[in-house]
């Protein structure tokens, strides 16, 4: 009985093991549901490798798929594709899968989105799956005969504003006239006809050349082949001009994005320099988008868009209000080489550089011309006497009509003198004898050192501008030292340099000049601040010139601090006037202009123009 019981128990245990083994074997042999996922992953892998043919072969319409996928590959400029297949559902002969697509595009761009692919089991016995092809599988917003294309969205060029907020340059459109030399029998004749249309319909301003010089341009174009850029016309070109030009055989007119000048005639030389700096500066960053395009390349819709990064507006130092006022003022003397430079003492911004056409013919006289500064340089001489000889505005100084100073006999203008007087009156009367005597008592090198405190002799490399401030001798020779005291002899300065001198008095130290502040300025040396007691006395002297001295003709233009100057040269004299009002320093020069009263008159007109303008604030 016990043996039977043991046999029965062993049999039951073996049965349980066999049953468990059968269950495990059955579970191990149960196949994974067939959804076609392997085929979809193979399709996407081929697409990611750029193998359009292999991917197309896995679809139910290989020819259509190949055409659409080739267009997509080319349009996207694809550099690869990663994907994540999820949520696969199957219903026997059909399955669908949600796929996260992540395209790698040029310039490290990524385009990600979700889409749904459908697969069909075309041979149920062999479980053969194909991707059901439709452009909407590649992206749900694509329609028939559509494909995605990567396109650039150009960042708008930053506008350029002046220091007074006026628009100087704005993004706009210009019109390029192009001649296809292969489509015309006579290149010169076509250019002649174009010049007739342009110059008759858009005549140049008086004194300026025509927009199209037919002879010069024709000489460049004749003998070549293909397209030739004839001329770029401004955005204001009338539509009829473009139509007449397009009617000439071989000529087309293309619109191009460019920076345009709201006032084309405004400070053309300065604005050309500003344009070059802007072209080399921060232009922002282009945006991009993915569009749905048809077979002709036309945009049907937008699938994705990255907005461009627009660079902030660029500020130029030029003030339209100040420049216009200065230009109108110098233009009252078209017979002369007249010029004005205006700076902002607090910042160094170059507000205006105005020259007459006659001066323009000689180049950048206002910025680089070197002229004896005459009595305007007594500003520096007075500062040297106050700083080194203990003088002040009330000090008694000699101002005879003529005076023997060392080896030199110095004479005042017209021989006038008052004997001993205050430094203030001597400065207001512009006594050569007083300031020749102060300079004579300086040690060699002191006058040059004093000049550098006011910016003269320092080289400024201003982005966009070439300038020369001026120079003085080291004063080792007595005669040189004496003559330098009243701006003669070897003293030389540009209007730009003298504007810096006045700006230094206004600000307390020489400001760093700039045209586009963000572009920077390099200078050869850093000027030292002028001592407050020196500044206080110099300002008293300069104010007296306007209230009771040689500059009273401008007394009605507000609180002007200034110094007149008449520099004697062979054949006559230069007329000078320099100073400041509020936060505006200026220097005016008329080459061979005679007495300083003529420079004062132009400056008076300059301030009148400013004050007549809207929002005049002393600057």
Phi, psi and omega in degrees: 000318179295323179296320179297319180297318181294322180294320180296317181295318179295320179298317180296320179295317179296320180298319180295320180293317180299316181297317179298320179295320179296320179296316181294322180293320180294320180294320181293331183269354181289120185287152175291143180306136182272109183243355183081010183300323180299321180293318179298316180294325176294319178300311182293325177296316179296320179296320179295329179279353183083013180269082184297319183297316180295319179294317181297326182295342180267008179254170180277348176225077187303320183293313178297317181297318180299318180296312183292318182290325176296318178295321179293316180300316180289317183294323181276342186055045189301139175244014177144162180217129169246155186209161177222112181272128183215163174052056177277129176234141184231150178221061178072269184273000183211146175217161177221152183218136172274130185232131172269117183259138180221100183271138170264123184241168182303156177061036174061030177272149177231140177233115183238143178194171177249144176214174181234129175253143176246136177239149178237146178265100187283335179230095188301329181291322183261002181053051181265117184256145172225154177280125177287116188273135171197141177306332180292343174289321180293320173207132188299343182262003178274137177256186181299137180060034176236154180213160178276146176224138175273129179225149180269139173252106184297134177288131176301139177296142179292141176286161179241126180242151178279174182294343176263008177088356180287141178288125179255322177221138180224149174299135181198203184229134171244172187235113181268126178268120184242134176249121173274102187293344178279350184247016177225144181282334184219103184298313182296322179296318179297319179291323177300317180295320178296319180296321179298314180298310186293310187287333176283319183279334183230068184297145181287160175291154180306132178084000179245151182289161177294161179296326182229114176270099188300320183292313182294314181292320178299321178299330178280329187273326185296137177098349179257179179232163176077197185286142178225129179281114185278309183194154173253122181262149183291167181297337182279004182302126180299148181299325182296328179294316179296322179293317179295322179293318181295340179281348178280132183303127177091353184255135172232156178239116182253138175276138180225141175289138181198166171276130182240156182262119177303327176241093186302333183271001185281120172036062187304321181291312179299318183292328175297321179292320178296318180302317180297320178293321180294319180300328182269358184264195182291116180256014182081199180224133179296147171267186178203160175213167173245121181248156168273119182242148176271185185295340178269001180087001180285141180283128179258325181193174179246127181265330181200149179211133173246113184296146176291155175267115182271125178291146179296159178303142180265134178260126171264154182288335186299134174258121180299320181297314183289317180298314179298318180296319180291318181295317178297325181291312181292331180291352173286350177237063182295344180281350190235163171274085184250148184203154174224135169243133179234134180234159172260109185303324185291335185235339186085002180297133177278107186278326184202143169224104185240134178223152171286163178301324180297322176289322180303326182295340180265356180105206184274064183299321183296330184260330188233346181298141181247116184226147171299129186278353179060212188291348175299335182283355176295344173301312182290319180298316179298317179299320179296319179293320179293319185283325188250343185238007176073017179283161170214178186299336181263359181300146176274128182225155179282137176219058176286163179297328179215146186207135176274117181237109184055230181275005188244139169263113183257134182235140176284166177301125182062014177071014184281148178199167181229011183073219178283137181204179179283156177300325180298313181291322179298323179288316181295324179276349180062056181283114177297322183297322180297313189274336170295323180291319178299313182296324181297328182277354177285154175279151176307134179094338182293322182291321177295319179296320178296321180298321180293333176296340180252012174093349182282128182097353175269136177270127177246118175262093184270126178306119178097347184225146169254132182220156170224124181283311182149189182202153173224159180284169179282353176076019179294327178269136182302315183297318178299319182295318182295310181298323181298332183298333177237029169073028178242195180066236183267003176294133175221144178204154172262161171305323176301314180297318180289329174296324176295322178301311180294323178296326178295318178298318182292319188264341182096345173204159183290119178287156176276115184287151179208155174254310171239098189311322182294338181278343172087169178216134174255140177228148187286337179206158178258121180288148179279147175299147177275136183300140182305321181292329176292315181299314181302317181290319180295320179296322176299316180297315184291327178291324181295331177301322183276324184277330185214004185246218188282355181245024184294343180296344181252011185299336181278003183258030176094196185276083181263136174247128190202175173212132176272164177200141173229109185263120181282131178221170178301126177089007179149217181206154176267140178261124183237154169202128179219153180169203179206157171218123184058229182260040178222119175254149185216160168217131181240134179222136168241112181294128184053039184271359179084221184292156183295341181300334179288322176291324177297320181297317178296318180294322176300318178294322178302310180291327176297318178298318179297314185290334177282340180285158180294136174074022178301132186229021182093348177251000000 
